[in-house]
Amino acid sequence: MYRTARMLFYAVVMLVPSGLGVCGESLAEIGLADAAKPSSSWRWKQDDGVVGLLDGDCTLWQFNFDWKNSKAYFHPIALTSGPVLTADRPADHLWHHGMWFSWKYINHVNYWEENRDTGQSEGRTTWSNVRIDLRDDFSARIKMDLAYVDPSGVTVMTEKRTIDITCPDDEGMYSFDWECDFTAQDDSLNLGRTPTLDEPDGKAWGGYAGLSVRFAVGMESQQLRTGTDVAHFQKGRYRGKSFALDYSGVIDEKSVGVAVLNCYQNLTHPTSWYADASATMSYLSPAVLYEGPLQLSAGDTLKTRYRVMIHSGIWESDRLHQEYRTYTQEYGGSVQSQPQLSATGDNE
């Protein structure tokens, strides 16, 4: 059985030195042996609660995990040829943080929106035991433990998160593999979201929760591809089901995109998607709860797996399908496999 939940505050360990900032700021840098560098301009950077990969004085990606933040998140995310693809704390949604994972409601408590004055959500997401492996080939692995804490201070759910980041290839493309294991603690819990239009009190924007990407303000000419066809926005939003979705557009006169691949092992596969290309925002999420709230019994573990690919240009459906097949083969399974909730016996 799981022990009584409690908040954990551990020191961050296993970080390598590096620096600050995005482009043009002063950086404390560490250079690796020239023979190990795919690019002589790449180097790691690190500061309290920050780690990332530099290309010269510009940041290709940065992971922000300072405890003062309400969420741990990636921003900026950029291509080797520019530009920055993500936005953090845009004026319309201060709780949008580049690329991040957040549940909407846990037991009807809001873990998503943040108070504009305090920057905190009603339900708190905390993290500890952060382990970061920065490698000579400029790939990286981030592992961390998270806790979802209700307003009374009780941890209702824990998470084991692993994110593997590849080195940018010759085209400047790289990927983030997100693996998250969520475990209900001493009581059953409900994972919920804003109702959709076909539900009581439904909203046009209902259904989102989970992994999310908020694109840079000013993105234009947004378009979508599934693994089989072109997808279309309706009144600025898209909802559909597919094993993968690519969201592309133009930022600073350059065509860029983010593809998200939904692992065949996920509980919802193919998953439902929520994408926005309204006048004020560009947003993408594999909406794991779109079809309805999810109930977990005490001790149940929900696993989610995604690959997020950062690329230049406009991908066609066959390219997305090819990348998905590769992703599936790396897991050694079949798209016909059925994922299951797993019950575990003790709390690590």
C-alpha positions in Angstrom: 0.0 0.0 0.0 1.1 3.5 -0.5 2.4 5.5 2.5 0.6 8.6 3.6 1.4 11.3 1.0 3.6 14.2 2.0 5.5 17.0 0.3 9.1 16.4 -0.5 11.7 19.1 -1.0 15.1 17.8 -2.1 18.1 19.6 -3.5 18.6 19.4 -7.2 21.5 17.1 -8.1 23.7 16.0 -11.0 23.8 19.3 -12.9 26.8 20.4 -15.0 27.9 24.1 -15.1 26.7 26.4 -17.8 24.9 29.8 -18.1 22.0 32.2 -18.4 19.7 33.8 -20.9 18.4 33.4 -24.4 20.3 35.3 -27.2 23.1 37.7 -26.5 23.1 37.6 -22.7 26.1 36.9 -20.6 26.7 33.1 -20.2 28.9 31.0 -18.0 29.7 28.3 -20.5 31.4 24.9 -20.5 33.0 23.7 -23.7 33.4 20.0 -24.5 36.2 18.4 -26.4 36.2 19.5 -30.0 36.2 16.0 -31.3 32.9 15.3 -29.5 31.0 18.3 -30.8 28.5 18.0 -33.7 28.8 21.7 -33.9 31.7 23.8 -32.6 29.2 26.5 -31.5 27.1 24.2 -29.2 27.6 24.0 -25.5 25.6 23.4 -22.4 24.3 26.0 -20.0 23.0 25.8 -16.5 22.0 28.1 -13.7 19.8 27.6 -10.6 16.7 26.0 -11.9 17.7 26.3 -15.6 19.4 24.0 -18.0 19.6 24.2 -21.8 21.6 23.8 -25.0 23.3 26.9 -26.6 24.1 27.5 -30.2 26.5 30.4 -30.0 24.8 33.0 -27.9 21.3 31.7 -28.7 19.4 29.0 -26.8 18.1 26.1 -28.8 16.1 24.7 -25.8 15.9 25.5 -22.1 14.3 23.6 -19.3 13.0 25.8 -16.4 12.5 24.1 -13.1 13.0 26.8 -10.4 10.8 26.1 -7.4 9.4 29.6 -7.7 7.7 28.5 -10.9 4.2 27.0 -10.8 5.2 24.4 -13.4 8.4 22.9 -14.8 8.5 23.8 -18.5 10.6 24.2 -21.7 11.1 27.7 -23.1 12.5 28.9 -25.3 12.5 26.2 -28.0 14.1 27.2 -31.2 15.7 25.8 -34.4 19.4 26.0 -35.2 18.5 28.4 -38.0 16.0 30.3 -35.8 13.4 31.4 -34.8 12.0 30.8 -31.3 8.9 28.6 -31.6 7.4 29.0 -28.1 5.8 31.7 -25.9 6.0 31.9 -22.1 3.3 33.6 -20.0 1.6 35.4 -23.0 -0.7 38.2 -21.9 -3.9 36.3 -22.8 -2.9 33.2 -20.8 -0.3 33.8 -18.2 -0.4 30.1 -17.3 0.8 29.0 -20.7 4.5 28.0 -20.5 6.2 27.1 -23.8 6.0 23.3 -23.7 4.6 21.9 -20.5 2.4 19.2 -18.9 -0.5 20.1 -16.6 -3.7 18.5 -15.6 -6.8 20.7 -15.6 -8.8 19.4 -12.7 -7.8 16.8 -10.1 -10.8 16.0 -7.9 -12.4 19.1 -9.3 -9.5 21.3 -8.0 -7.9 23.5 -10.7 -4.2 22.7 -11.4 -4.1 24.6 -14.7 -5.0 28.3 -14.4 -2.8 30.5 -12.2 -3.8 33.4 -10.1 -2.7 36.6 -12.0 -1.5 38.1 -8.7 0.3 35.2 -7.0 1.2 33.1 -10.1 -0.1 30.0 -8.3 -2.8 27.5 -9.1 -5.5 26.4 -6.7 -3.9 22.9 -6.8 -0.1 22.9 -6.7 2.3 21.0 -8.8 5.7 20.4 -7.0 8.8 18.6 -8.0 11.9 17.1 -6.4 14.8 14.7 -7.0 15.7 16.3 -10.4 18.4 14.4 -12.2 19.9 15.8 -15.4 22.3 14.0 -17.7 24.0 16.3 -20.3 26.0 14.2 -22.7 29.0 14.8 -24.9 26.9 14.2 -28.1 24.5 17.0 -26.9 21.6 14.7 -26.2 20.2 14.9 -22.7 17.9 13.1 -20.2 15.9 14.8 -17.5 14.3 12.7 -14.7 12.2 14.1 -11.9 9.5 13.2 -9.3 6.4 15.4 -9.1 3.5 15.7 -6.6 0.1 17.0 -7.1 -1.0 18.7 -3.9 -4.5 19.8 -3.0 -5.4 23.0 -1.1 -5.3 21.1 2.2 -1.7 20.1 1.6 -2.4 16.4 0.8 -0.6 14.8 -2.2 -3.3 13.2 -4.2 -1.1 11.9 -7.0 2.6 11.5 -7.8 4.4 11.3 -11.1 7.7 9.9 -12.3 8.7 11.9 -15.4 11.5 11.2 -17.9 12.3 13.4 -20.9 14.9 12.3 -23.4 16.1 15.1 -25.8 18.0 14.3 -29.0 20.9 16.2 -30.5 19.7 18.4 -33.5 20.4 16.6 -36.7 21.8 18.1 -40.0 18.4 19.7 -40.7 18.2 21.2 -37.2 15.5 18.8 -36.2 15.4 17.4 -32.6 12.9 15.7 -30.4 11.6 15.3 -26.8 10.4 12.0 -25.6 8.0 12.5 -22.7 7.4 9.5 -20.4 5.1 10.1 -17.4 3.8 7.6 -14.9 1.0 9.1 -12.7 0.0 7.2 -9.6 -3.1 7.8 -7.4 -2.2 7.9 -3.8 -4.3 6.8 -0.8 -7.7 7.5 -2.3 -9.3 7.3 -5.8 -9.2 10.5 -7.8 -10.9 12.1 -10.8 -8.9 13.7 -13.7 -11.2 16.2 -15.3 -11.4 19.0 -17.8 -13.6 21.8 -19.0 -16.7 20.2 -20.6 -17.0 20.1 -24.4 -20.0 21.7 -26.3 -21.9 18.4 -26.4 -21.9 18.2 -22.6 -23.8 20.2 -19.9 -22.3 23.7 -19.4 -19.9 22.9 -22.3 -17.5 25.4 -23.8 -16.2 25.8 -27.3 -12.7 25.5 -25.8 -13.5 22.5 -23.6 -11.6 19.2 -23.5 -8.0 20.2 -23.1 -5.5 18.8 -20.5 -2.1 17.3 -20.4 1.0 17.9 -22.7 0.7 21.3 -24.4 2.7 23.6 -26.7 2.0 27.4 -26.9 3.5 28.8 -30.0 5.2 32.2 -30.3 2.9 35.2 -30.5 2.6 36.3 -34.1 2.7 32.9 -35.7 0.9 33.0 -39.1 -0.4 30.7 -41.8 -1.0 27.9 -39.4 -1.8 24.5 -40.8 -2.2 20.9 -39.6 -1.4 17.4 -40.9 -2.4 14.1 -39.5 -0.6 10.9 -40.5 -3.0 10.4 -43.4 -4.4 13.8 -44.5 -4.6 17.6 -44.2 -6.6 18.7 -41.1 -8.6 21.9 -41.0 -9.4 24.4 -38.4 -13.1 25.2 -37.9 -13.7 28.7 -36.5 -10.0 28.8 -35.3 -10.0 25.4 -33.6 -9.4 21.8 -34.5 -10.6 18.6 -32.9 -10.0 15.2 -34.4 -8.4 11.8 -33.7 -5.2 10.6 -35.1 -2.0 8.8 -34.0 0.0 11.9 -34.7 -0.5 15.6 -35.6 1.9 18.2 -37.1 1.2 21.9 -36.4 3.2 24.2 -38.7 3.2 27.9 -39.5 5.3 30.9 -40.2 7.3 32.7 -37.5 9.6 35.6 -38.5 9.1 34.7 -42.2 10.4 31.1 -41.6 8.3 28.0 -42.0 8.5 25.9 -38.8 6.6 23.1 -37.1 6.0 20.9 -34.1 4.9 17.3 -34.6 3.5 15.3 -31.7 3.4 11.5 -31.9 1.0 9.6 -29.6 2.5 6.3 -28.4 0.4 3.2 -29.3 0.7 2.2 -25.6 -1.3 5.3 -24.4 -4.7 4.7 -22.9 -6.2 6.9 -25.6 -4.9 5.8 -29.0 -5.4 7.2 -31.5 -5.8 10.2 -29.3 -8.1 13.2 -29.6 -6.4 16.5 -30.4 -7.1 20.1 -29.4 -5.5 22.7 -31.6 -6.1 26.5 -31.7 -5.2 29.0 -34.4 -7.5 31.8 -33.3 -6.6 35.5 -33.7 -4.9 35.6 -30.4 -3.1 32.3 -30.0 -1.6 29.2 -31.5 -1.7 26.1 -29.4 -1.5 22.3 -29.7 -2.3 19.4 -27.3 -2.9 15.7 -27.5 -6.0 16.0 -25.3 -5.8 12.8 -23.3 -9.1 13.6 -21.5 -11.1 15.0 -24.4 -13.5 12.1 -24.5 -14.3 12.4 -20.8 -12.9 12.5 -17.3 -10.8 9.6 -16.0 -11.2 7.9 -12.7 -8.2 6.3 -11.0 -8.4 4.0 -8.0 -5.9 4.2 -5.2 -2.6 2.7 -6.4 -3.5 2.8 -10.1 -0.8 4.1 -12.5 -1.6 5.9 -15.7 1.2 6.0 -18.2 1.5 8.6 -21.0 4.1 8.6 -23.8 4.7 11.2 -26.5 7.4 12.2 -28.9 7.6 15.9 -29.7 9.6 16.8 -32.9 10.9 20.3 -33.6 11.4 20.9 -37.3 11.8 23.5 -40.0 9.6 23.6 -43.1 6.1 22.2 -43.7 5.7 18.4 -43.3 3.4 16.4 -45.5 1.4 13.5 -44.0 3.7 10.8 -45.4 6.7 12.3 -43.5 4.6 12.4 -40.3 3.5 8.8 -40.9 7.1 7.7 -41.4 8.2 9.3 -38.2 5.4 7.7 -36.3 6.3 4.2 -37.7 9.9 4.8 -36.5 8.6 5.8 -33.1 6.4 2.7 -32.8 9.2 0.4 -33.9 11.5 1.9 -31.3 9.0 0.7 -28.6 9.0 -2.7 -30.2 5.2 -3.0 -30.4 2.3 -2.9 -32.7 -0.3 -0.2 -33.2 -2.9 -2.8 -32.5 -1.6 -3.3 -28.9 -4.1 -2.2 -26.2 -2.7 -0.2 -23.3 -3.9 -0.9 -19.7 -4.0 0.8 -16.4 -1.5 -0.9 -14.1 -1.8 -1.4 -10.3 1.5 -1.2 -8.4 2.1 -2.5 -4.9 4.3 0.1 -3.1 5.4 3.7 -3.4 9.0 4.1 -4.4 
